[in-house]
Amino acid sequence: MVWKNPPGTPGEAVPPPGCVGYLAKMLNHIVLLKRKPDVVRQPQLEGSLVQCLRELESKIPAIRGWKLSANELRRPISWDYVLESKFDDARALDTFVQHPAYLAMVSLLRIYFDWAACDYTA
């Protein structure tokens, strides 16, 4: 969406009233999780870990968006879950990864899952 200033107004385009911050770019933190190849599938443990991961959003104020989804297609290249999260900026992500609730969650996840992450601004 392109906003234009009223005719005769110099400067860059500005958002209309009520939309302040609407175009602010967020840091997206995407994590793919997959059960470790040497770990036997344990549905009850996996379900508990996934639920704990879902609840992490309510424990860490730096999180601005949080969506955990299970893979629906079983293909050799597929991961089991994708976590799509949003933060104000890299500093907020750093705050997140140093939070005690995050560190406790990682210590549990390490037992069962491998993961890969990608961070980008959009």
C-alpha positions as CSV (number, residue, x, y, z in Angstrom):
1,M,0.0,0.0,0.0
2,V,1.3,3.4,-0.9
3,W,0.2,6.5,1.1
4,K,0.4,9.9,-0.3
5,N,0.6,13.2,1.5
6,P,-2.3,15.6,1.0
7,P,-1.7,17.8,-2.1
8,G,0.8,20.6,-1.4
9,T,2.3,18.8,1.6
10,P,6.1,18.3,1.3
11,G,8.0,15.3,2.6
12,E,7.6,11.6,2.6
13,A,4.3,9.8,2.5
14,V,2.8,9.3,6.0
15,P,0.2,6.8,7.1
16,P,-3.3,8.1,7.8
17,P,-4.3,8.8,11.4
18,G,-4.7,5.7,13.5
19,C,-2.1,3.7,11.5
20,V,1.0,4.9,13.3
21,G,3.5,2.0,13.5
22,Y,1.4,-0.1,11.0
23,L,4.3,-0.2,8.5
24,A,7.0,-0.8,11.2
25,K,9.1,-3.8,10.2
26,M,9.1,-6.8,12.5
27,L,11.8,-9.4,13.0
28,N,10.4,-12.8,12.0
29,H,12.0,-15.8,13.7
30,I,11.1,-19.0,12.0
31,V,12.1,-22.4,13.5
32,L,11.7,-25.8,11.9
33,L,11.6,-28.8,14.3
34,K,12.1,-32.4,13.6
35,R,12.4,-35.5,15.8
36,K,16.0,-36.6,16.1
37,P,16.7,-39.5,13.8
38,D,18.0,-41.7,16.7
39,V,15.0,-41.0,19.0
40,V,12.1,-43.4,19.0
41,R,8.8,-41.6,18.4
42,Q,7.0,-41.0,21.7
43,P,3.6,-39.4,20.9
44,Q,2.9,-38.5,24.6
45,L,6.2,-36.9,25.2
46,E,6.1,-35.1,21.8
47,G,2.6,-33.8,22.6
48,S,3.8,-32.5,26.0
49,L,6.8,-30.7,24.4
50,V,4.6,-29.2,21.7
51,Q,2.1,-27.9,24.3
52,C,4.9,-26.4,26.4
53,L,6.2,-24.7,23.3
54,R,2.8,-23.3,22.5
55,E,2.5,-21.9,26.1
56,L,5.8,-20.1,25.8
57,E,4.1,-17.1,24.2
58,S,2.3,-16.2,27.4
59,K,5.5,-16.4,29.5
60,I,7.7,-14.0,27.5
61,P,6.6,-10.4,26.9
62,A,9.1,-9.8,24.0
63,I,7.0,-12.1,21.8
64,R,4.8,-10.2,19.4
65,G,3.5,-13.1,17.3
66,W,3.6,-16.9,17.9
67,K,2.2,-19.7,15.7
68,L,3.2,-23.3,15.9
69,S,2.0,-25.7,13.2
70,A,2.4,-29.4,12.6
71,N,3.5,-30.6,9.2
72,E,0.6,-32.1,7.2
73,L,2.6,-34.0,4.6
74,R,5.1,-36.7,5.4
75,R,7.9,-36.4,2.8
76,P,11.6,-37.2,3.3
77,I,12.5,-33.5,3.2
78,S,9.8,-32.4,5.6
79,W,10.3,-31.2,9.1
80,D,7.7,-32.1,11.8
81,Y,6.7,-28.5,13.0
82,V,7.2,-24.9,12.1
83,L,7.2,-22.1,14.6
84,E,6.5,-18.7,13.2
85,S,7.3,-15.9,15.7
86,K,7.6,-12.1,15.5
87,F,9.7,-9.7,17.6
88,D,10.1,-5.9,17.5
89,D,13.8,-6.2,16.6
90,A,17.0,-8.2,17.1
91,R,17.3,-6.9,20.7
92,A,13.9,-8.3,21.5
93,L,14.9,-11.6,20.0
94,D,18.0,-11.6,22.2
95,T,15.9,-10.9,25.2
96,F,13.7,-13.9,24.3
97,V,16.6,-16.3,23.9
98,Q,18.0,-15.3,27.3
99,H,14.7,-15.6,29.1
100,P,14.6,-18.4,31.7
101,A,11.4,-19.9,30.3
102,Y,13.0,-20.1,26.9
103,L,16.2,-21.7,28.3
104,A,14.2,-24.3,30.2
105,M,12.2,-25.1,27.1
106,V,15.4,-25.5,25.0
107,S,16.8,-28.0,27.5
108,L,13.7,-30.1,27.1
109,L,13.4,-29.8,23.3
110,R,17.1,-30.8,22.9
111,I,16.3,-34.3,24.1
112,Y,13.8,-35.0,21.4
113,F,14.1,-32.5,18.5
114,D,16.6,-31.1,16.1
115,W,15.9,-27.6,14.8
116,A,17.0,-24.9,12.4
117,A,16.1,-21.2,12.5
118,C,15.9,-18.3,10.1
119,D,15.5,-14.7,11.0
120,Y,14.5,-11.9,8.6
121,T,12.8,-8.5,8.7
122,A,9.5,-8.0,6.9
